[in-house]
Amino acid sequence: MKTMKASSENKRVETLNQVVDSVLNQILGQEATQIIYEYLENKYFIQRHEIAEKLDSFNRALGEYLGTGAVVIEKVILQNLELCGLNENRDADFSERPKIVRLA
């Protein structure tokens, strides 16, 4: 039973990381997305595969780097998560996402 729960959580984390990567590439393009990832690693010590686990720090870094443009990216990420069936709470903002991922 515990293994199934862990597997399910791993799948959610992987899906969230994939959605973030997809949205960043879609909105910013590949080069800018790579620059964002380098910024995350160098300043916040967040690697690409750790975004779902360090979502608050990712959110803060994105806001710091992109300013108000981060809000647009966050909304698109939430919309995509909804399409994947991971965003059950449509009223939640991006910073509340870790709680939602655990509940989904």
C-alpha positions as CSV (number, residue, x, y, z in Angstrom):
1,M,0.0,0.0,0.0
2,K,2.8,2.4,0.9
3,T,4.6,1.6,-2.4
4,M,1.5,2.5,-4.4
5,K,1.2,5.8,-2.6
6,A,4.8,6.7,-3.1
7,S,4.5,5.7,-6.8
8,S,1.5,7.9,-7.2
9,E,3.2,10.8,-5.5
10,N,6.3,10.3,-7.8
11,K,4.0,10.4,-10.8
12,R,2.4,13.7,-9.6
13,V,5.8,15.2,-9.0
14,E,7.0,14.1,-12.5
15,T,3.9,15.5,-14.1
16,L,4.3,18.8,-12.4
17,N,7.9,19.1,-13.4
18,Q,7.0,18.2,-17.0
19,V,4.2,20.8,-17.1
20,V,6.5,23.5,-15.7
21,D,9.1,22.6,-18.4
22,S,6.5,22.6,-21.1
23,V,5.0,25.9,-20.2
24,L,8.3,27.6,-19.8
25,N,9.4,26.4,-23.2
26,Q,6.0,27.3,-24.8
27,I,6.0,30.9,-23.4
28,L,9.7,31.8,-23.2
29,G,11.3,29.5,-25.8
30,Q,14.0,27.0,-25.4
31,E,16.9,29.5,-24.9
32,A,15.2,31.6,-22.3
33,T,14.0,28.5,-20.5
34,Q,17.6,27.3,-20.2
35,I,18.6,30.7,-18.8
36,I,15.8,30.4,-16.2
37,Y,17.0,26.9,-15.2
38,E,20.6,28.2,-14.9
39,Y,19.3,31.0,-12.7
40,L,17.4,28.6,-10.5
41,E,20.4,26.4,-10.1
42,N,22.9,29.2,-9.4
43,K,20.9,31.4,-7.2
44,Y,18.3,29.1,-5.6
45,F,20.1,25.7,-5.9
46,I,17.0,24.2,-7.6
47,Q,17.6,21.7,-10.3
48,R,15.0,21.1,-13.0
49,H,13.9,17.8,-11.5
50,E,13.4,19.4,-8.1
51,I,10.9,22.1,-9.0
52,A,7.9,20.3,-7.7
53,E,9.6,19.6,-4.4
54,K,10.8,23.2,-4.0
55,L,7.8,25.0,-5.5
56,D,7.8,27.9,-3.0
57,S,11.4,28.7,-3.9
58,F,10.7,28.2,-7.6
59,N,7.7,30.6,-7.3
60,R,9.9,33.2,-5.5
61,A,12.7,32.9,-8.0
62,L,10.4,33.1,-11.0
63,G,8.8,36.3,-9.5
64,E,12.2,37.8,-8.8
65,Y,13.5,37.0,-12.3
66,L,10.4,37.8,-14.4
67,G,8.6,40.3,-12.2
68,T,4.9,40.5,-12.9
69,G,5.4,38.3,-16.0
70,A,5.7,35.3,-13.6
71,V,2.0,35.6,-12.9
72,V,1.2,34.7,-16.5
73,I,3.4,31.7,-16.4
74,E,2.0,30.5,-13.1
75,K,-1.6,30.8,-14.4
76,V,-0.7,28.8,-17.5
77,I,1.0,26.1,-15.4
78,L,-2.1,25.9,-13.2
79,Q,-4.3,25.6,-16.3
80,N,-2.1,22.8,-17.7
81,L,-2.2,21.0,-14.3
82,E,-5.9,21.2,-14.4
83,L,-5.9,19.5,-17.8
84,C,-3.7,16.8,-16.3
85,G,-6.2,16.3,-13.5
86,L,-3.8,17.6,-10.8
87,N,-5.4,20.9,-10.0
88,E,-8.6,20.2,-8.1
89,N,-8.7,23.6,-6.4
90,R,-9.1,26.1,-9.1
91,D,-9.1,29.0,-6.7
92,A,-5.6,28.2,-5.4
93,D,-2.7,30.3,-6.5
94,F,0.6,28.9,-7.6
95,S,2.3,29.2,-4.2
96,E,-0.4,26.9,-2.7
97,R,0.4,24.2,-5.3
98,P,2.4,21.9,-3.1
99,K,-0.6,21.4,-0.9
100,I,-2.8,20.6,-3.9
101,V,-0.3,18.1,-5.3
102,R,-0.3,16.2,-2.1
103,L,-4.1,16.2,-2.0
104,A,-4.7,15.3,-5.6
